[in-house]
Amino acid sequence: TVRMNAGQLVRLLERNLVSDRGVLLLSGLRSRARCEGQALHVELLDASGITVPADRPLVVITSDFLAGGGDGLEVLPEAVTVEPGLLIRDAVAGEIERRGGTIDGADPALFDPLRPRLQYPGKRPVTCLEEKPN
């Protein structure tokens, strides 16, 4: 687990969206990103679609790889607690095995195209460029 506030998670998502490394995915919250001039602005939304205030404390569950700074993720070591029990990577491997070795990206239990967990303009890495007047 990683303890942080919503503003810190927003900054992690912003840095992730402009990079070409792995995509940070969410569960329990959704995010919506848009370009404002040349800057990418990300907001977190709760299940009701209400913006999560930047100072709201969060407990983020993630893999030991990401919590340890993998893929360039910058997490403060003092915010990380390694919980006893099954590691996420082992739980995911078990779920993939339970599903016959594959995961169908169109499975509505995993992906709802009407309610994406992460919305952003264009493709990754996201670039916000101001349009030049004609």
Helices and strands as residue ranges (DSSP letters): E 2-5, H 6-17, E 30-36, E 39-45, E 57-60, H 64-67, G 70-72, G 77-79, H 88-98, E 118-119
